[in-house]
Amino acid sequence: MRRLKKIRVAVSLAFLASSSLLFLDFGNGFPEFARGVLFLQFAPSLLQYVHTASLGAAGFAAVLLATLLFGRVYCSSVCPLGTLQDAVGFAARRKGFRFRAPDTALRHAILVVTVLLAAAGAGVLLNLLDPYSGFGRIMANLVRPAVIAANNILAATLEQFGIYSLARRQWGVITPLSAGVAAGTLFLVTWLAASRGRLYCNAVCPVGTLLGLFARLSWLRIGIDADACTRCRRCEGACKAGCIDLASMSVDASRCVACFNCLAVCPHGAVGFGSAWTRRAPAAGTDPGRREFLMRSGASLLGLAGLAETNASVLQSRPTTVPEAVTTPVSPPGSVSIERFTSLCTACHLCVSACPTRVLTPSLLEFGPQGIMQPRLNNRAGFCNYDCTVCSQVCPTGAILPLAPAEKKLTQLGVATFVRDNCVVHTDRTSCGACSEHCPTKAVRMVPYDNPLNRPLLIPEVDPQTCIGCGACEHACPTRPFRAIFVEGNAVHKRARKPVV
């Protein structure tokens, strides 16, 4: 029994390392063992299964089965946000927990509202509260930029000594809202973990509440032998879920996160982990004291400014004046349609971390309130590489379906629109052609331009049939503050005509 805690800690650290690797792997290697972590992440797996009915997306069913057999082992071992809370609690040396009455009404209300909103197509609350997505935003918006900064500082230092074995890494765009939500989530989770143990898991997290309902029926669960117990309260002090009630010699299985701390500290073997189906479970007791629950988060959203653009030099003699009239954002390749994408994406930002050109950035209200923080193609930050399908390979929910490179090259995410009044060829009577040079399908081509000075100038022309909306032209356009060419997204992705070589 005492070894169960050591086994749980080892498994938890393995899942935490694998989950972190997905967001910090600069080489986009994504080892197979790390991909297995995505299979067992409950909310992404459930969403993918609901929309695809594929056995390959049935990881949530494995989690439910494990919960029915062993209790909430997902919360103790698989969930990276749960392990992060344990690490914070360990660092804070929090001891002396006490039994707390369950916040039943609050946690069930959060679960019901989350499910109803998700069923109606508004996944905002699920995006904010899903533990895997919360962990992903923390890694993508806070940890990864810090790691890139450390890497680039070390690389620059080594270069001074003629050592070039460490490559510098490209910065991504940090959006204030996404970074602020990530910082707020980190603050709330670490604060509660340091002061109240797993209160976040048992009062806020909808996944924890749902698994708690199944854990009430679990086969193996923590139990107390009243005859052997001396009421030393060591088990109660070690229970970070606050679910051990020595007054009634009972353990609230719906809140127990199967951390096995109580088994490790009991000196008399009075706490055990055994079958609850062969005996009648004791009635759960209630605490006559006041109910405690902290609703003060105190989290301030950090306003982190995005990094400056460095992709081109401004060539025009005066600022452009015609705004880009974008009415539809561009969703990632493989998302099929904006409606489908926003209904499935949990804003975990794994694709944002994996994108090698940094074109995927968290949205604000481009997809509407229901799609807040979900990734979109931001062509000012980068462009969608013609040969790249990384985002479609790593998405855990199926919001971005896998695409073969040949299929991706003919998937039209949107269509480029040329604004002549912003183009330096028209305003300054000078040559440019950056958009055509960067277009992989040559949907943007240069044609003769009649001008009063009779200069031999060429001006862009867009073929909407072969344009795939990758944004390379918009990213390369040097005019500021408004581009002379931009991509208008397709609400439903289309198939482009194969370009003529």
Backbone torsions as a table, in degrees:
resi	resn	phi	psi	omega
1	MET	NA	-40.2	-177.8
2	ARG	-67.2	-25.0	-178.7
3	ARG	-77.3	-16.2	-178.2
4	LEU	-60.0	-36.8	179.5
5	LYS	-64.9	-42.7	179.6
6	LYS	-63.5	-39.7	178.3
7	ILE	-64.8	-43.6	179.7
8	ARG	-61.9	-42.3	179.6
9	VAL	-63.1	-42.6	-179.5
10	ALA	-63.7	-44.5	179.8
11	VAL	-65.5	-41.1	-179.9
12	SER	-61.3	-45.0	-179.7
13	LEU	-65.3	-35.1	178.3
14	ALA	-65.1	-44.2	178.6
15	PHE	-68.2	-37.6	178.5
16	LEU	-64.3	-43.5	179.2
17	ALA	-64.4	-41.2	-179.9
18	SER	-66.0	-43.0	179.2
19	SER	-64.1	-41.6	179.9
20	SER	-66.0	-36.0	-179.2
21	LEU	-61.1	-34.0	-179.9
22	LEU	-61.1	-34.3	-177.0
23	PHE	-92.5	-18.0	-175.9
24	LEU	-112.0	4.3	-178.8
25	ASP	-79.9	96.2	-176.9
26	PHE	-66.7	-26.3	-178.3
27	GLY	-85.7	0.0	-178.9
28	ASN	53.5	40.5	178.3
29	GLY	-77.4	-38.9	179.6
30	PHE	44.2	74.5	179.1
31	PRO	-56.5	152.7	-177.1
32	GLU	-61.4	-36.7	-179.3
33	PHE	-64.3	-30.7	178.6
34	ALA	-75.3	-33.0	177.9
35	ARG	-64.8	-29.6	177.0
36	GLY	-61.9	-25.3	177.4
37	VAL	-63.2	-39.2	-179.7
38	LEU	-64.9	-32.7	-179.5
39	PHE	-62.2	-33.0	-175.3
40	LEU	-98.3	3.3	176.3
41	GLN	-77.9	120.5	-162.7
42	PHE	-63.0	-59.7	-174.6
43	ALA	-63.1	-47.2	177.1
44	PRO	-59.5	-41.8	-179.9
45	SER	-64.8	-41.4	-179.9
46	LEU	-64.1	-44.4	179.5
47	LEU	-63.0	-40.9	-179.9
48	GLN	-66.3	-39.6	-179.1
49	TYR	-67.9	-39.5	-179.4
50	VAL	-59.5	-35.4	-175.8
51	HIS	-94.4	-16.8	-177.5
52	THR	-120.4	-21.9	-177.3
53	ALA	52.9	37.1	-178.5
54	SER	-100.1	139.4	178.5
55	LEU	-64.6	-27.2	177.7
56	GLY	-67.2	-12.1	179.3
57	ALA	-110.8	18.7	-175.0
58	ALA	-95.1	28.7	178.6
59	GLY	-62.2	-31.7	179.3
60	PHE	-62.4	-33.7	179.1
61	ALA	-66.3	-37.8	176.2
62	ALA	-64.0	-37.1	177.8
63	VAL	-66.0	-43.5	179.0
64	LEU	-63.4	-41.1	178.7
65	LEU	-63.5	-43.7	178.2
66	ALA	-63.4	-34.6	178.4
67	THR	-67.8	-40.6	178.4
68	LEU	-66.4	-26.3	-179.3
69	LEU	-90.0	-45.5	-168.9
70	PHE	-123.3	4.4	-176.7
71	GLY	88.3	-160.4	-172.5
72	ARG	-82.4	60.9	178.1
73	VAL	-70.8	-23.0	174.8
74	TYR	-60.9	-44.9	-177.6
75	CYS	-67.6	-31.0	-176.1
76	SER	-88.4	-26.3	-170.3
77	SER	-125.7	-38.8	-171.6
78	VAL	-91.5	-40.0	-175.6
79	CYS	-68.9	117.9	-178.6
80	PRO	-67.7	-30.3	178.4
81	LEU	-69.5	-32.9	175.3
82	GLY	-65.8	-42.9	177.9
83	THR	-65.7	-36.3	176.1
84	LEU	-61.1	-40.9	177.2
85	GLN	-63.3	-41.2	178.1
86	ASP	-62.3	-40.3	179.8
87	ALA	-64.6	-39.9	178.0
88	VAL	-65.5	-44.2	178.5
89	GLY	-61.7	-38.5	178.8
90	PHE	-66.5	-41.9	179.6
91	ALA	-67.1	-33.4	179.7
92	ALA	-79.3	-8.7	-179.5
93	ARG	54.8	40.7	-178.7
94	ARG	-71.1	125.0	178.9
95	LYS	-134.7	169.0	175.4
96	GLY	76.0	40.4	175.0
97	PHE	-67.6	158.3	177.3
98	ARG	-134.3	159.6	178.2
99	PHE	-63.5	135.2	176.5
100	ARG	-122.9	139.2	174.9
101	ALA	-64.0	140.7	-177.0
102	PRO	-68.4	143.8	175.0
103	ASP	-87.9	63.2	-170.8
104	THR	-60.2	-49.7	-176.0
105	ALA	-62.2	-42.8	-177.5
106	LEU	-65.7	-51.6	-175.0
107	ARG	-67.8	-35.7	178.0
108	HIS	-70.8	-34.5	177.2
109	ALA	-65.0	-42.4	177.9
110	ILE	-61.8	-41.8	179.8
111	LEU	-63.4	-47.1	-177.6
112	VAL	-63.7	-45.6	-179.9
113	VAL	-64.1	-39.6	178.6
114	THR	-62.4	-44.3	-179.6
115	VAL	-66.1	-43.7	-178.8
116	LEU	-64.4	-42.6	179.0
117	LEU	-65.3	-42.1	179.0
118	ALA	-64.2	-39.2	178.8
119	ALA	-66.2	-29.2	179.0
120	ALA	-84.4	0.0	178.8
121	GLY	92.7	4.9	178.3
122	ALA	-108.9	98.5	-175.0
123	GLY	-95.7	22.1	-175.9
124	VAL	-60.0	-48.1	-176.9
125	LEU	-66.9	-38.2	177.0
126	LEU	-65.0	-41.1	178.5
127	ASN	-59.7	-39.6	-176.7
128	LEU	-75.4	-35.2	-170.2
129	LEU	-104.4	-15.4	178.4
130	ASP	-60.0	125.1	-173.4
131	PRO	-63.7	-39.0	179.8
132	TYR	-66.2	-42.2	-179.9
133	SER	-66.2	-38.5	176.5
134	GLY	-61.8	-43.4	177.0
135	PHE	-63.0	-40.4	-179.7
136	GLY	-62.3	-41.7	179.0
137	ARG	-66.1	-36.9	177.7
138	ILE	-62.7	-44.6	-179.2
139	MET	-68.2	-44.3	-174.2
140	ALA	-73.6	-35.9	-173.0
141	ASN	-98.0	-22.6	-176.0
142	LEU	-117.6	-50.1	-174.2
143	VAL	-76.5	-47.3	-176.4
144	ARG	-60.1	-46.3	177.0
145	PRO	-59.2	-36.6	178.2
146	ALA	-66.0	-39.7	178.8
147	VAL	-67.0	-40.8	178.2
148	ILE	-63.1	-41.3	178.8
149	ALA	-61.9	-45.1	178.8
150	ALA	-63.6	-40.9	179.1
151	ASN	-62.6	-45.3	-177.1
152	ASN	-70.3	-35.2	176.0
153	ILE	-64.6	-43.7	178.9
154	LEU	-66.2	-39.8	179.0
155	ALA	-63.4	-42.4	178.8
156	ALA	-64.8	-36.1	178.3
157	THR	-66.2	-44.7	180.0
158	LEU	-64.9	-33.2	180.0
159	GLU	-63.1	-29.1	178.1
160	GLN	-64.6	-21.8	179.6
161	PHE	-105.1	13.3	177.7
162	GLY	77.3	20.0	179.4
163	ILE	-106.2	120.6	-176.4
164	TYR	-122.0	25.7	-179.2
165	SER	-74.2	-21.4	179.7
166	LEU	-104.6	120.2	-176.3
167	ALA	-87.9	146.0	173.2
168	ARG	-74.9	149.7	-177.2
169	ARG	-112.4	148.3	-177.1
170	GLN	-76.1	139.0	175.7
171	TRP	-76.1	147.3	170.9
172	GLY	-102.5	168.2	178.2
173	VAL	-81.4	128.1	178.1
174	ILE	-101.3	115.2	179.9
175	THR	-88.6	137.3	-176.4
176	PRO	-58.3	-42.3	-177.0
177	LEU	-64.7	-49.6	-178.0
178	SER	-63.8	-43.8	178.3
179	ALA	-65.8	-36.9	178.4
180	GLY	-66.2	-42.9	177.6
181	VAL	-64.2	-40.7	177.9
182	ALA	-62.5	-43.6	178.9
183	ALA	-66.0	-39.6	177.6
184	GLY	-64.7	-42.2	177.3
185	THR	-62.6	-44.1	179.5
186	LEU	-62.2	-42.9	179.7
187	PHE	-62.8	-48.2	-178.3
188	LEU	-62.3	-45.9	-176.7
189	VAL	-66.6	-44.6	-178.5
190	THR	-69.4	-36.7	178.9
191	TRP	-64.0	-47.3	178.9
192	LEU	-66.4	-38.8	-179.5
193	ALA	-65.0	-38.3	-178.7
194	ALA	-73.9	-27.3	-175.3
195	SER	-109.1	-31.9	-174.7
196	ARG	-130.0	17.0	176.5
197	GLY	68.2	-128.1	-176.1
198	ARG	-93.8	38.8	180.0
199	LEU	-64.5	-35.8	178.4
200	TYR	-60.0	-43.2	-177.6
201	CYS	-67.1	-30.2	-173.7
202	ASN	-104.1	0.6	179.4
203	ALA	-131.4	-23.9	-174.1
204	VAL	-117.3	-46.6	-171.8
205	CYS	-66.1	119.3	179.3
206	PRO	-68.8	-30.6	177.9
207	VAL	-66.7	-42.5	177.6
208	GLY	-62.5	-39.7	178.6
209	THR	-65.2	-44.0	179.7
210	LEU	-63.2	-45.7	178.9
211	LEU	-66.5	-28.4	176.8
212	GLY	-63.4	-33.8	177.3
213	LEU	-64.8	-39.6	177.6
214	PHE	-73.4	-33.1	-178.6
215	ALA	-65.3	-23.5	176.3
216	ARG	-61.3	-24.0	-178.1
217	LEU	-104.5	8.4	-173.0
218	SER	-63.4	150.2	-179.3
219	TRP	-73.2	-54.3	178.2
220	LEU	-99.5	132.8	179.8
221	ARG	-154.8	164.9	179.1
222	ILE	-71.4	134.5	177.2
223	GLY	-138.5	159.4	-177.9
224	ILE	-119.2	129.7	174.9
225	ASP	-86.7	105.8	-175.3
226	ALA	-62.4	-30.9	-178.7
227	ASP	-72.1	-34.5	-177.7
228	ALA	-88.3	-18.6	-175.9
229	CYS	-72.9	133.7	177.7
230	THR	-104.0	5.9	-179.4
231	ARG	57.1	42.3	176.4
232	CYS	-77.1	-13.9	176.1
233	ARG	67.9	15.1	177.2
234	ARG	-66.5	-38.7	179.6
235	CYS	-65.5	-41.6	179.3
236	GLU	-65.3	-39.1	179.3
237	GLY	-69.4	-24.8	-179.2
238	ALA	-91.9	-9.7	-176.0
239	CYS	-81.4	104.4	-177.7
240	LYS	-75.5	-11.7	176.0
241	ALA	-88.7	-10.5	179.6
242	GLY	62.1	35.7	-172.9
243	CYS	-110.6	2.2	179.4
244	ILE	-94.4	117.7	-179.4
245	ASP	-111.2	100.5	-178.8
246	LEU	-73.4	-17.1	177.6
247	ALA	-64.8	-36.2	178.6
248	SER	-111.6	5.3	-179.1
249	MET	54.1	46.4	-177.5
250	SER	-132.5	159.5	177.3
251	VAL	-126.6	126.3	178.8
252	ASP	-75.1	100.3	-175.7
253	ALA	-64.5	-26.4	-178.6
254	SER	-70.1	-23.2	-179.9
255	ARG	-106.5	-13.5	179.5
256	CYS	-67.0	124.5	-178.1
257	VAL	-98.1	15.8	175.0
258	ALA	55.1	45.2	178.1
259	CYS	-84.2	-19.5	177.6
260	PHE	64.7	18.6	175.9
261	ASN	-62.2	-37.6	-178.2
262	CYS	-64.6	-35.3	179.2
263	LEU	-65.9	-34.9	-175.4
264	ALA	-75.3	-26.5	-173.5
265	VAL	-100.9	-16.0	-177.8
266	CYS	-68.3	118.8	-175.9
267	PRO	-81.4	-11.8	-174.1
268	HIS	-114.4	3.1	-179.9
269	GLY	67.9	23.9	-179.1
270	ALA	-78.2	-21.5	178.4
271	VAL	-98.6	126.7	-177.3
272	GLY	-131.7	166.7	178.2
273	PHE	-123.9	99.8	-173.5
274	GLY	-145.9	-174.2	-176.2
275	SER	-69.7	134.4	176.0
276	ALA	-107.1	-1.6	-178.8
277	TRP	-87.4	-16.7	-177.3
278	THR	-94.5	-3.5	178.4
279	ARG	-140.9	158.3	179.1
280	ARG	-78.2	126.3	-178.3
281	ALA	-70.4	140.7	178.5
282	PRO	-67.5	150.8	179.6
283	ALA	-66.7	139.1	-180.0
284	ALA	-72.9	135.9	-179.7
285	GLY	-90.6	169.3	178.3
286	THR	-121.8	150.2	179.9
287	ASP	-91.8	120.0	-178.2
288	PRO	-71.0	-12.7	-178.6
289	GLY	-72.7	-178.4	179.8
290	ARG	-70.7	144.9	174.4
291	ARG	-76.2	140.0	-179.1
292	GLU	-118.7	132.9	170.8
293	PHE	-159.1	128.2	-178.4
294	LEU	-91.8	121.1	177.6
295	MET	-106.6	-3.2	-179.2
296	ARG	-82.5	111.6	-179.7
297	SER	-84.2	-39.9	-178.8
298	GLY	64.1	11.6	-176.1
299	ALA	-84.6	126.2	176.7
300	SER	-101.0	130.4	179.9
301	LEU	-73.3	124.1	-175.9
302	LEU	-80.2	128.2	177.8
303	GLY	-89.1	88.2	-179.3
304	LEU	-93.4	123.0	-176.8
305	ALA	-76.6	147.4	176.0
306	GLY	-70.8	158.3	-178.5
307	LEU	-78.6	152.0	-177.7
308	ALA	-68.5	148.6	178.3
309	GLU	-75.6	140.4	-179.0
310	THR	-134.1	19.2	-171.9
311	ASN	-83.0	-18.0	-176.5
312	ALA	-156.6	162.9	176.0
313	SER	-100.4	144.1	179.6
314	VAL	-77.7	128.1	-175.8
315	LEU	-110.6	-21.9	-172.2
316	GLN	-72.3	154.0	-177.3
317	SER	-75.7	-23.3	178.1
318	ARG	-145.4	158.2	-178.4
319	PRO	-61.7	146.7	176.9
320	THR	-72.9	155.1	-171.6
321	THR	-121.5	-11.9	-176.5
322	VAL	-99.1	111.5	-179.2
323	PRO	-66.0	150.7	174.7
324	GLU	-72.6	121.2	-175.6
325	ALA	-89.2	67.4	-179.7
326	VAL	-82.8	123.3	178.5
327	THR	-108.7	-21.5	-178.7
328	THR	-130.1	123.9	178.0
329	PRO	-70.5	168.4	-179.6
330	VAL	-103.9	118.9	177.7
331	SER	-89.1	158.9	-173.9
332	PRO	-62.2	153.5	176.7
333	PRO	-63.4	132.8	-176.3
334	GLY	99.0	-7.6	179.7
335	SER	-81.1	-11.7	175.4
336	VAL	72.0	-55.4	179.3
337	SER	-154.6	159.6	179.5
338	ILE	-65.9	-40.9	-179.2
339	GLU	-61.3	-45.0	179.1
340	ARG	-66.0	-42.1	-177.1
341	PHE	-62.7	-48.4	-177.3
342	THR	-68.0	-24.3	179.4
343	SER	-79.5	-18.2	-176.3
344	LEU	-108.6	-30.5	-173.7
345	CYS	-71.9	134.0	176.9
346	THR	-105.4	10.6	177.4
347	ALA	57.4	43.9	178.0
348	CYS	-78.1	-18.5	175.4
349	HIS	68.6	21.7	174.0
350	LEU	-66.9	-39.9	178.3
351	CYS	-67.2	-33.2	177.6
352	VAL	-63.0	-42.6	179.3
353	SER	-68.8	-35.5	-174.3
354	ALA	-81.0	-23.6	-174.4
355	CYS	-60.0	117.9	-175.4
356	PRO	-72.5	-23.2	-178.8
357	THR	-101.0	1.5	176.9
358	ARG	61.4	26.3	179.7
359	VAL	-79.7	-25.1	179.1
360	LEU	-81.8	120.6	178.3
361	THR	-134.4	152.5	178.8
362	PRO	-63.8	139.9	-179.6
363	SER	-86.9	164.8	173.1
364	LEU	-101.7	-84.6	178.0
365	LEU	-123.8	17.3	-179.0
366	GLU	-60.4	-36.6	177.9
367	PHE	-92.9	5.2	-175.4
368	GLY	93.2	172.0	-178.6
369	PRO	-59.0	-31.3	-177.9
370	GLN	-73.5	-15.1	-177.7
371	GLY	-111.5	24.7	-176.9
372	ILE	-61.9	134.1	179.4
373	MET	71.7	1.9	176.3
374	GLN	-76.5	143.7	-173.2
375	PRO	-66.7	144.5	173.7
376	ARG	-137.8	165.0	175.9
377	LEU	-81.6	114.4	177.3
378	ASN	-105.1	97.2	-173.2
379	ASN	-72.5	-10.3	172.7
380	ARG	-76.8	-25.3	179.4
381	ALA	-88.3	-29.4	-178.0
382	GLY	-173.3	-160.6	177.3
383	PHE	-146.5	159.1	-178.7
384	CYS	-82.9	112.9	-177.7
385	ASN	-59.6	133.6	-174.8
386	TYR	-57.4	-35.3	-175.2
387	ASP	-100.3	0.5	-170.5
388	CYS	-91.7	135.4	175.1
389	THR	-132.4	24.1	-173.8
390	VAL	-59.8	-45.6	-176.4
391	CYS	-60.9	-35.2	-179.2
392	SER	-73.8	-16.7	-179.4
393	GLN	-88.4	-19.9	-172.1
394	VAL	-110.1	-11.1	-175.2
395	CYS	-62.8	122.3	-176.2
396	PRO	-83.1	-14.6	-175.1
397	THR	-102.8	-9.7	-174.6
398	GLY	82.9	7.8	175.2
399	ALA	-63.4	-32.0	173.9
400	ILE	-115.5	109.6	-177.0
401	LEU	-78.9	150.7	178.5
402	PRO	-60.9	137.0	178.5
403	LEU	-125.8	134.3	170.9
404	ALA	-73.7	147.9	-178.9
405	PRO	-53.6	-40.6	-179.3
406	ALA	-65.3	-38.7	179.1
407	GLU	-69.7	-39.1	-178.6
408	LYS	-64.0	-34.5	-178.1
409	LYS	-67.1	-16.2	179.0
410	LEU	-112.0	7.0	178.0
411	THR	-87.1	119.3	-177.0
412	GLN	-92.8	105.0	179.6
413	LEU	-76.7	-27.9	-178.8
414	GLY	-175.1	-171.9	-178.2
415	VAL	-132.9	135.5	178.9
416	ALA	-72.4	140.5	178.9
417	THR	-122.0	128.3	-177.2
418	PHE	-96.6	131.7	177.6
419	VAL	-111.8	99.5	-173.0
420	ARG	-62.8	-35.8	-176.3
421	ASP	-68.8	-10.7	176.6
422	ASN	-100.3	-12.0	-173.0
423	CYS	-78.5	135.8	-179.0
424	VAL	-66.8	-23.5	176.8
425	VAL	-63.4	-38.5	-179.1
426	HIS	-83.6	-42.0	-174.6
427	THR	-80.0	-37.2	-174.8
428	ASP	-113.2	-1.0	-178.9
429	ARG	53.5	49.0	179.5
430	THR	-133.0	157.0	-178.3
431	SER	-78.5	149.6	175.7
432	CYS	-143.5	-93.8	177.7
433	GLY	80.6	13.6	-179.5
434	ALA	-62.0	-36.8	-178.0
435	CYS	-65.2	-42.4	-179.7
436	SER	-68.9	-37.7	-179.9
437	GLU	-62.5	-33.0	-176.1
438	HIS	-93.6	-9.1	-178.4
439	CYS	-72.4	119.2	-175.8
440	PRO	-73.8	-22.8	-178.8
441	THR	-104.8	-1.1	-176.1
442	LYS	57.9	32.3	171.6
443	ALA	-68.8	-26.3	173.7
444	VAL	-99.7	113.0	-179.7
445	ARG	-122.5	158.7	-178.1
446	MET	-98.4	129.4	-179.6
447	VAL	-123.2	158.1	-179.4
448	PRO	-57.9	140.7	-178.4
449	TYR	-120.7	118.2	177.1
450	ASP	-77.5	128.2	-177.7
451	ASN	-140.6	155.8	-176.5
452	PRO	-61.4	-25.0	-178.1
453	LEU	-87.0	-3.0	-179.7
454	ASN	55.4	34.8	175.3
455	ARG	-80.4	150.8	178.7
456	PRO	-78.9	74.2	-175.7
457	LEU	-103.1	152.6	174.6
458	LEU	-119.5	143.3	-178.0
459	ILE	-128.4	149.9	-176.0
460	PRO	-67.4	149.2	171.7
461	GLU	-140.1	135.4	-173.9
462	VAL	-105.1	131.7	171.2
463	ASP	-98.2	103.7	-175.5
464	PRO	-66.8	-15.1	-178.3
465	GLN	-77.1	-33.4	-178.2
466	THR	-101.8	-6.4	178.4
467	CYS	-71.6	135.3	179.0
468	ILE	-108.9	-0.1	176.7
469	GLY	70.5	32.1	-177.6
470	CYS	-74.2	-20.1	177.5
471	GLY	85.1	6.0	179.7
472	ALA	-63.5	-36.1	179.6
473	CYS	-67.8	-44.0	179.9
474	GLU	-65.0	-40.3	-179.1
475	HIS	-65.9	-34.6	-176.4
476	ALA	-83.8	-19.1	-175.8
477	CYS	-60.9	127.5	-173.4
478	PRO	-87.0	-6.4	-173.8
479	THR	-76.6	145.7	-179.0
480	ARG	-139.9	149.5	1.8
481	PRO	-82.5	-13.6	-179.3
482	PHE	-106.7	138.1	-179.8
483	ARG	-74.6	154.8	174.5
484	ALA	-85.3	-10.8	177.1
485	ILE	-146.3	137.9	-178.9
486	PHE	-146.5	164.9	-177.6
487	VAL	-104.4	124.3	171.9
488	GLU	-94.6	119.6	-173.9
489	GLY	-70.2	155.8	172.6
490	ASN	-94.4	126.7	176.9
491	ALA	-61.2	-35.2	173.3
492	VAL	-123.6	125.1	-178.0
493	HIS	-63.2	144.7	-178.9
494	LYS	-118.3	179.4	177.6
495	ARG	-108.0	123.9	179.9
496	ALA	-83.8	158.3	176.8
497	ARG	-74.4	141.8	-179.5
498	LYS	-64.1	129.2	-177.7
499	PRO	-69.5	150.1	178.1
500	VAL	-84.9	124.9	-179.8
501	VAL	-81.5	NA	NA
